Amino acid sequence: MERLLLRVLSRIVRRGSLTLILPSGHRETFGDGSGPPLAIRIASKDWERRIALDPEFEFGEAYMEGGLVIEQGDIGEVLATLMSQVGYQVPSFTAKSLMKLRFMVRRLAQFNPRERAQRNVAHHYDLDGRLYSLFLDADRQYSCAYFEHEGQSLDDAQLAKKRHIAAKLLFDRPDLNALDIGCGWGGMGLYLAENAAANVTGVTLSQEQHGIANARARERGLSERAEFRLQDYRDVAGPFDRIVSVGMFEHVGIGHYEEYFSKIADLLKDDGVALVHSIGRSEGPGITNPWIAKYIFPGGYIPALSEVLPAIERAGLLVADVEILRLHYAETLKAWRERFLAHEEEIERMYDSRFVRMFEFYLASSEMAFRHQGMMVFQIQLAKREGVVPLTRSYIAETEADLRGKERRNRIGLRLAGE
């Protein structure tokens, strides 16, 4: 297996400088010598065999379990070197066969009826609430931020994301009824209630998020405008003037796309506007990384637009606008990882060192996927008939400017009320 692993890395690493230290003591350096020198050590022959045969899964497994040790550099730098290689090819017959098999069974892995969907959500989102408060922004936005300029803080970029989405939803009059599918900890819904004077219904399958979202609504005096339910979106009754879904579509599963968009069409009024904000892949259909599927987002899948748009068409919805956010999520994940590592000792006390390595690997590998492997975020604006959305996109910037003024006024009001 030693020779196989060396052959695997020689086929992958053409640029950079990565030294591999094998259980036998053998050391070999790969790449052209550019960039910072990095070194990894494999702790045992068993891990050597497992990584060689199935690197897509076992590399993350080995790092999490301590079977792969970073001797020089950090896991983010190692993953950046591995994932940024130009012309990367699947390195072995076994790995190719596993990828083909995983593609063949991906619909089964993403089969998400109501009970399974709730279990999948609980797996990730019902962790100790303190964890997310340590690395997310103050509003607990657990989705891609919108960086308007270089150097913008994470909190400001997350606020800009909410503002950008609200502008595209066209809250042109007060008291519109809005549905937030996958409402998280309530940040998007509370923003719409507070700054767009909307009546918001948010739904989530996470008990942790449900409790916190309603508590936040009460604390901010918005309970009459914002209600958050522990409910599957498929069980919601409409209609609604506006529908928004941020960072939830990735959990739907490819076999449920038509069901998802048909439900949006059923719930949306004829003159309504909807917006879906989701991670996507710039290339064609693929598979969920098996390590991510097991430990982070079971049942999840990042779609290509070619898989999404046909389901929208079949649901009878019109695509009014598509925007691609390219490196925004890479910068978001970078900020999350920096904050996570700043609280590493505290998180280890909450869980253990294995959990810390698992979550660090998730954040680092996700960041590098956005930087180097064609991952992006799309925002698809939907309507049921022509003429609902203005002819040009100038209204977005104009509405954002108006929302900024409302944000300032509401922040002042909240400070006075708390004194």
PAVEXTI-630108 format. One record per residue (C-alpha): residue in three letters; x, y, z. Coordinates in pm, 1 decimal. Each point is the difference from the previous one (the first is absolute). Last residue first. Layout:
BEGIN
REC   aa      east     north        up
REC  ALA         X         Y         Z
...
//
This chain:
BEGIN
REC   aa      east     north        up
REC  GLU   -3224.0    5176.4    2841.2
REC  GLY    -119.9    -288.4    -210.8
REC  ALA    -264.7     195.6    -188.6
REC  LEU     249.2     270.5     -86.0
REC  ARG     240.7    -253.3    -148.1
REC  LEU    -276.1    -165.6    -201.2
REC  GLY    -115.7     328.8    -144.1
REC  ILE     350.6      94.4    -107.6
REC  ARG      43.4    -336.1    -170.2
REC  ASN    -335.7      40.2    -171.6
REC  ARG      90.4     339.4    -145.0
REC  ARG     335.5    -120.6    -130.9
REC  GLU    -150.9    -314.6    -153.9
REC  LYS    -275.9     207.2    -163.1
REC  GLY     258.2     222.5    -167.3
REC  ARG     192.5    -301.4    -124.3
REC  LEU    -325.9    -141.5    -135.4
REC  ASP     -51.3     304.6    -222.4
REC  ALA     349.6     -35.6    -143.8
REC  GLU     -62.2    -369.9     -60.3
REC  THR    -321.9      85.9    -182.4
REC  GLU     182.4     228.5    -242.7
REC  ALA     277.6    -255.3     -53.3
REC  ILE    -253.9    -272.8     -81.8
REC  TYR    -230.6     225.5    -205.2
REC  SER     274.6      48.7    -258.4
REC  ARG     -39.2    -363.6    -108.5
REC  THR    -202.9      85.4    -311.2
REC  LEU    -350.6     -89.9    -118.1
REC  PRO    -155.5       2.0     345.9
REC  VAL    -129.2    -331.6     146.6
REC  VAL    -370.8     -90.3      -9.0
REC  GLY     -24.9      63.3    -374.8
REC  GLU      -7.0    -363.1    -108.0
REC  ARG    -182.3    -262.1     205.1
REC  LYS      63.3    -257.1     270.5
REC  ALA     319.6     148.8     139.0
REC  LEU     345.5    -121.9      98.4
REC  GLN     332.7     160.0      92.5
REC  ILE     288.1    -247.0      -1.1
REC  GLN     298.7      82.7     220.7
REC  PHE     296.0    -221.9     -75.4
REC  VAL     298.5     -80.3     216.9
REC  MET     328.2    -140.8    -133.2
REC  MET     206.1    -318.5      -4.9
REC  GLY     238.4     -34.8    -292.4
REC  GLN     286.8    -187.9     159.4
REC  HIS     267.8     249.3     105.4
REC  ARG    -122.3     273.8     231.3
REC  PHE    -346.3    -134.9      74.1
REC  ALA     127.6    -354.6      58.8
REC  MET     284.9     149.4     203.3
REC  GLU    -244.9     159.7     243.9
REC  SER    -196.9    -324.6      34.0
REC  SER     315.8    -197.9      72.2
REC  ALA     103.6     247.1     270.7
REC  LEU    -340.1      19.3     171.1
REC  TYR     -56.0    -376.3      -3.0
REC  PHE     357.3     -75.5     106.8
REC  GLU     -32.2     242.3     291.8
REC  PHE    -328.2    -163.2      99.5
REC  MET     148.9    -349.0       7.9
REC  ARG     322.5     112.8     170.0
REC  VAL    -198.6     172.9     275.7
REC  PHE    -231.6    -300.6      36.3
REC  ARG     300.4    -230.8      45.2
REC  SER     148.5     236.6     259.8
REC  ASP    -309.3     -31.6     220.5
REC  TYR    -348.7     149.3      47.3
REC  MET     -67.9     308.1     214.0
REC  ARG     355.1       5.7     137.9
REC  GLU     133.3     -29.1    -355.3
REC  ILE    -222.5     292.1     -98.1
REC  GLU     155.9     217.5     271.5
REC  GLU     350.9     -96.6    -104.3
REC  GLU     -67.1      70.4    -368.5
REC  HIS    -158.3     341.5      54.8
REC  ALA     237.2     191.5    -231.4
REC  LEU     -12.7    -305.6    -225.8
REC  PHE    -372.6      48.0     -57.6
REC  ARG      38.5     372.9     -62.7
REC  GLU     265.7     -59.2    -265.0
REC  ARG    -205.6    -281.3    -149.5
REC  TRP    -312.6     216.4     -20.1
REC  ALA     189.9     287.0    -165.5
REC  LYS     149.1    -234.1    -260.2
REC  LEU    -342.0    -152.9     -55.6
REC  THR    -150.9     339.9     -79.8
REC  GLU     290.6      88.6    -230.8
REC  ALA     -45.9    -325.0    -191.6
REC  TYR    -375.5      63.7      -1.3
REC  HIS      41.3     335.5    -173.7
REC  LEU     237.1    -143.2    -259.7
REC  ARG    -258.5     -40.0    -278.8
REC  LEU    -344.8     140.4      66.7
REC  ILE    -206.6     -82.2    -308.0
REC  GLU    -317.2     200.9     -62.1
REC  VAL    -307.1    -134.7    -180.2
REC  ASP    -305.9     214.3     -75.7
REC  ALA    -365.1     -35.8     -95.0
REC  VAL     -13.4    -378.3     -31.5
REC  LEU    -365.7     -81.8     -65.2
REC  LEU    -183.6    -270.7     195.1
REC  GLY    -220.6    -268.4    -153.3
REC  ALA     134.1    -281.4     220.2
REC  ARG     146.8    -169.5    -308.9
REC  GLU     207.7     308.3     -71.3
REC  ILE     139.2      13.0     352.0
REC  ALA      89.3    -370.4     -12.8
REC  PRO     177.5      56.1    -333.5
REC  LEU     198.4     290.3     154.8
REC  VAL     141.6    -194.5     295.1
REC  GLU     195.8    -287.7    -153.8
REC  SER     170.1     214.7    -265.4
REC  LEU      70.2     252.8     274.5
REC  ALA     228.6    -259.0     157.7
REC  PRO    -105.9    -117.1     341.9
REC  ILE     176.8     -27.2     337.3
REC  TYR    -136.9    -306.6     178.0
REC  GLY    -107.1     -76.4     355.9
REC  GLY    -141.3    -322.9     143.6
REC  PRO     251.8      -0.3     282.8
REC  PHE     162.5     342.8      40.4
REC  ILE     304.9      -7.9     229.5
REC  TYR     134.6    -344.1      93.1
REC  LYS    -114.8    -250.3    -259.2
REC  ALA     -82.0     220.1    -298.5
REC  ILE     306.7     220.0      58.0
REC  TRP     222.3    -310.8      -4.5
REC  PRO    -173.3    -131.7    -312.5
REC  ASN      47.5     324.7    -196.3
REC  THR    -343.8      59.8    -144.2
REC  ILE     -21.3    -117.2    -358.7
REC  GLY       9.5     165.1    -339.4
REC  PRO    -215.7     176.6    -256.7
REC  GLY     178.3     238.8    -237.5
REC  GLU     249.4     273.7      74.8
REC  SER     -64.0     329.0     176.4
REC  ARG    -131.8    -177.9     310.1
REC  GLY    -266.1     157.8     217.2
REC  ILE     -49.5     131.5     351.9
REC  SER    -346.3     140.7      47.9
REC  HIS    -204.6     321.1      17.9
REC  VAL    -356.3     -49.9    -125.7
REC  LEU    -211.6     312.4     -50.5
REC  ALA    -375.4      26.8     -40.0
REC  VAL    -222.3     276.0    -136.0
REC  GLY    -380.4      17.2       5.6
REC  ASP    -252.1     138.8    -249.6
REC  ASP    -171.1    -337.3     -46.7
REC  LYS      39.6     -82.0     367.9
REC  LEU     267.4    -249.2      99.6
REC  LEU     -90.8    -309.8     203.7
REC  ASP     -73.6    -238.5    -288.8
REC  ALA     297.8     119.3    -203.5
REC  ILE     226.0     -41.7     303.1
REC  LYS    -141.0    -349.0      51.7
REC  SER      63.5     -85.5    -364.9
REC  PHE     355.3     125.9      46.5
REC  TYR      69.0    -238.3     287.0
REC  GLU    -183.1    -303.8    -141.2
REC  GLU     183.0      44.2    -329.7
REC  TYR     331.4      12.7     182.8
REC  HIS     -69.3    -302.7     223.3
REC  GLY     211.0    -267.7    -168.7
REC  ILE     301.4     231.2      -2.5
REC  GLY       8.5      38.0     376.5
REC  VAL    -162.0     281.3     200.5
REC  HIS     293.0      80.2     229.9
REC  GLU     186.6     230.8    -241.6
REC  PHE    -329.5     189.7     -43.2
REC  MET      24.8     128.5     358.1
REC  GLY     273.0     265.1     -20.0
REC  VAL    -243.9     289.4     -35.9
REC  SER    -362.0     -57.6    -102.1
REC  VAL    -226.0     297.5     -57.5
REC  ILE    -367.7      17.5     -89.4
REC  ARG    -198.2     321.2     -56.0
REC  ASP    -370.6      74.5     -37.9
REC  PHE     -99.8    -322.3     171.8
REC  PRO    -290.6    -244.1     -45.5
REC  GLY      25.8    -218.6     184.3
REC  ALA      -2.2    -322.6     201.8
REC  VAL     328.1    -152.4     120.5
REC  ASP      34.1    -379.6      18.4
REC  ARG     267.3     -36.4    -268.0
REC  TYR     207.5     264.9     177.6
REC  ASP      44.2    -244.1     288.6
REC  GLN     -94.5     161.7     328.7
REC  LEU     146.3     121.2     327.9
REC  ARG    -149.1     346.3     -40.9
REC  PHE     135.6     354.1      19.9
REC  GLU    -233.5     297.4      27.1
REC  ALA     106.6     352.3     -90.7
REC  ARG    -226.6     306.0     -13.2
REC  GLU    -184.9     -25.3     331.2
REC  SER     307.8    -146.4     167.6
REC  LEU     215.0     295.7    -104.6
REC  GLY      69.8     162.2     336.2
REC  ARG     373.7     -61.7     -30.7
REC  GLU      19.3    -242.2     291.4
REC  ARG    -313.7    -181.2    -115.8
REC  ALA     136.1     -52.3    -352.8
REC  ARG     332.1    -117.8     144.1
REC  ALA    -178.6    -258.2     216.7
REC  ASN    -192.3    -119.2    -306.3
REC  ALA     321.7     -51.5    -196.0
REC  ILE     179.2    -166.2     294.4
REC  GLY    -268.4    -264.2      52.0
REC  HIS     -30.9     -87.9    -367.3
REC  GLN     376.3      -9.0     -52.8
REC  GLU      53.9    -258.9     273.8
REC  GLN    -301.7    -205.7    -108.0
REC  SER     136.1     -15.0    -354.6
REC  LEU    -254.6     -84.2    -269.6
REC  THR     -49.9     363.9     -94.4
REC  VAL    -285.9     222.0    -114.9
REC  GLY     -27.9     378.8       1.4
REC  THR    -322.0     196.6     -36.4
REC  VAL      57.2     370.3     -49.7
REC  ASN    -238.2     293.8     -10.4
REC  ALA     208.6     258.8    -181.0
REC  ALA      80.4     355.1     110.0
REC  ALA     308.8      -7.1    -227.6
REC  ASN     255.3     101.8     265.3
REC  GLU    -118.5    -177.4     314.4
REC  ALA    -202.9    -289.1    -135.4
REC  LEU     242.0     -59.1    -287.0
REC  TYR     304.3       8.2     229.8
REC  LEU    -176.5    -227.5     248.3
REC  GLY     -62.1    -253.6    -276.2
REC  MET     361.2       6.9    -114.8
REC  GLY     140.2     -37.5     352.0
REC  GLY    -238.8    -266.0     125.8
REC  TRP     241.0    -257.6     141.3
REC  GLY     -29.0    -206.1    -316.4
REC  CYS    -301.9      95.1    -211.1
REC  GLY      -1.2    -306.4    -223.9
REC  ILE    -283.7     125.1    -218.4
REC  ASP     -71.5     365.1      86.3
REC  LEU    -360.2      84.5     -97.6
REC  ALA    -104.6     361.0     -44.8
REC  ASN    -338.3     169.2      32.9
REC  LEU       9.6     360.5    -117.5
REC  ASP     -89.3     241.7     278.1
REC  PRO     173.8     306.1    -143.1
REC  ARG      42.0      91.4    -368.1
REC  ASP     271.6     -39.9    -264.7
REC  PHE     166.9    -297.7     166.3
REC  LEU     174.1     -92.1    -324.4
REC  LEU     159.5    -337.5      77.2
REC  LYS     320.2     108.4    -175.8
REC  ALA      49.3     278.3     254.5
REC  ALA     -50.3    -241.1     290.0
REC  ILE     268.2    -228.0    -143.9
REC  HIS     255.1     280.0     -24.9
REC  ARG     -84.6     127.7     349.3
REC  LYS      39.4    -345.3     152.0
REC  LYS     334.1     -45.7    -176.3
REC  ALA     117.0     350.4     100.9
REC  LEU     -68.9     -89.0     365.4
REC  GLN     214.0    -308.5     -47.2
REC  ALA     275.8     212.9    -153.5
REC  ASP     -16.7     247.2     290.2
REC  ASP      32.7    -279.6     255.6
REC  LEU     284.3    -166.6    -192.8
REC  SER     196.0     323.9     -19.4
REC  GLN      67.5     163.6    -336.8
REC  GLY     366.2     -21.0     -97.9
REC  GLU     -61.5       2.5    -372.7
REC  HIS    -335.8     144.4    -101.2
REC  GLU    -367.1     -99.2     -16.6
REC  PHE      61.0    -338.5     157.9
REC  TYR    -329.9    -190.2      -2.5
REC  ALA       0.0    -273.1     265.8
REC  CYS     -59.6    -366.2     -83.2
REC  SER    -209.1    -192.3     250.0
REC  TYR     -16.3     -61.8     374.7
REC  GLN    -111.5     350.3      98.7
REC  ARG      15.3      -6.3     376.8
REC  ASP     -97.8     367.5      45.3
REC  ALA     318.2      81.1     196.3
REC  ASP     214.8    -157.4    -270.0
REC  LEU      86.6    -369.1      12.3
REC  PHE     304.7    -151.0     175.5
REC  LEU     -68.8     -15.6     373.4
REC  SER    -378.5      40.6     -11.7
REC  TYR     -16.4    -314.7    -211.0
REC  LEU     160.2    -213.1     270.0
REC  ARG    -203.8     146.9     285.7
REC  GLY    -316.4    -150.7    -144.7
REC  ASP     125.1    -351.5      74.7
REC  LEU     -78.6    -200.5    -311.3
REC  ASP    -355.2      -8.0    -131.6
REC  TYR      99.6     135.2    -341.3
REC  HIS     219.7    -280.8    -127.9
REC  HIS    -157.6    -335.7      79.9
REC  ALA    -334.9     164.6      77.9
REC  VAL     -36.8      98.9    -365.9
REC  ASN      63.9    -355.2    -119.4
REC  ARG    -245.3    -142.6     253.1
REC  GLN    -268.7     246.0    -114.1
REC  ALA      57.8     -88.1    -366.0
REC  ARG     -25.5    -369.7      84.7
REC  GLU    -337.6      49.5     161.9
REC  ARG    -137.0     216.1    -281.9
REC  PRO     121.5    -198.5    -299.1
REC  ASN     358.8      71.0    -109.8
REC  PHE     138.4    -239.3    -262.1
REC  GLN     343.7     151.7     -55.5
REC  ALA     200.1    -320.8      54.2
REC  LEU    -245.7    -185.7    -225.7
REC  ARG      35.5     263.7    -269.1
REC  ARG     379.1     -20.6      28.2
REC  VAL      12.3    -373.7     -67.1
REC  MET     147.5      12.5    -350.9
REC  PHE     225.4     295.2      78.9
REC  ARG     142.2    -183.6     301.4
REC  LEU      73.6    -303.6    -217.2
REC  LYS     176.7     210.7    -260.8
REC  MET     207.6     173.2     270.0
REC  LEU      91.5    -335.4     156.3
REC  SER     112.6    -136.0    -337.1
REC  LYS     218.3     303.6     -61.8
REC  ALA     159.5     -37.0     344.9
REC  THR      72.5    -368.3     -66.0
REC  PHE     147.4      72.5    -343.8
REC  SER     230.5     260.2     148.6
REC  PRO      77.7     373.1       6.3
REC  VAL    -321.6     175.5    -102.2
REC  GLN     146.1     273.1    -218.4
REC  TYR     105.8     354.4      85.2
REC  GLY      63.3     213.2    -307.8
REC  VAL     117.8     297.1     201.4
REC  GLN      70.4     -78.3     365.3
REC  SER    -187.9     231.4     234.2
REC  MET    -155.3    -271.3     217.7
REC  LEU     320.6    -160.7     126.6
REC  THR     189.1     322.0      70.6
REC  ALA    -302.6     171.3     154.8
REC  LEU     -65.5    -312.1     207.4
REC  VAL     352.7      11.3     143.5
REC  GLU     -25.6     373.5      68.1
REC  GLY    -332.3     -41.7     180.5
REC  ILE     130.1    -299.1     196.9
REC  ASP     287.8     201.4     141.6
REC  GLY     367.6      47.5     -82.7
REC  GLN     267.9    -253.3      91.1
REC  GLU     -50.2    -329.8     184.4
REC  ILE    -373.2     -34.5     -64.7
REC  VAL    -102.1    -340.1     134.9
REC  LEU    -213.3    -259.6    -178.4
REC  GLY    -132.5    -289.0     207.3
REC  GLY    -117.4     242.7     269.3
REC  GLU    -365.1    -101.7     -32.9
REC  MET    -115.9     322.1    -169.3
REC  TYR     300.4      14.6    -232.1
REC  ALA     -40.1    -364.2     -97.7
REC  GLU    -372.3      33.8     -68.0
REC  GLY      56.6     309.4    -212.2
REC  PHE     254.0    -185.7    -214.0
REC  GLU    -210.3    -317.0      11.7
REC  PHE    -300.3     119.7    -195.9
REC  GLU     128.6     145.6    -327.0
REC  PRO     334.2    -183.1      46.1
REC  ASP    -157.2    -345.8     -41.7
REC  LEU     260.3    -270.4     -74.6
REC  ALA     316.7     191.6      86.4
REC  ILE    -155.9     159.0     309.1
REC  ARG    -111.3    -336.8     137.2
REC  ARG     332.6    -172.6     -62.5
REC  GLU     210.0     271.7     163.4
REC  TRP    -249.1      18.5     286.5
REC  ASP      53.7    -371.3      68.2
REC  LYS     377.2      32.7     -36.4
REC  SER       0.2     252.4     282.3
REC  ALA      45.4     366.1      95.5
REC  ILE       8.5     172.1    -337.0
REC  ARG     209.1     315.8      21.0
REC  ILE     -62.4     325.7    -183.7
REC  ALA     246.9     269.0    -105.6
REC  LEU     -34.9     342.5    -158.6
REC  PRO     260.4     233.0    -148.2
REC  PRO    -151.5     338.7     -86.9
REC  GLY     -51.0      72.2    -370.5
REC  SER     194.1    -135.3    -294.6
REC  GLY     218.1    -311.2      22.7
REC  ASP    -131.4    -157.8    -320.8
REC  GLY    -219.5    -258.9     167.9
REC  PHE      55.8    -312.0     211.1
REC  THR     243.7     -75.0     280.4
REC  GLU      71.2    -353.5     121.5
REC  ARG      84.1    -128.8     343.4
REC  HIS      32.9    -368.6      97.7
REC  GLY     -34.0     -63.8     372.8
REC  SER    -188.3    -325.5     -52.7
REC  PRO    -320.7     169.0     123.4
REC  LEU      30.8     247.1    -290.1
REC  ILE     104.8     364.8      11.2
REC  LEU    -142.4     194.5    -293.9
REC  THR     154.0     333.3     -94.6
REC  LEU    -210.2     253.1    -190.3
REC  SER     152.9     285.4    -199.7
REC  GLY    -218.0     188.1    -247.2
REC  ARG     -98.3    -105.0    -351.9
REC  ARG     -26.1    -345.9    -155.0
REC  VAL    -175.1    -174.9     287.4
REC  ILE    -268.5    -240.4    -122.6
REC  ARG     176.7    -264.5    -207.7
REC  SER     301.2     -12.9     232.9
REC  LEU    -241.1     -24.6     293.7
REC  VAL    -167.6    -313.2    -135.5
REC  ARG     330.3    -160.8    -100.8
REC  LEU     136.0      49.9     352.0
REC  LEU    -319.5    -150.3     140.8
REC  LEU      26.7    -301.7    -230.4
REC  ARG     366.9     -55.4      85.7
REC  GLU     -77.1       0.4     372.0
REC  MET    -295.8    -231.7     -50.4
//
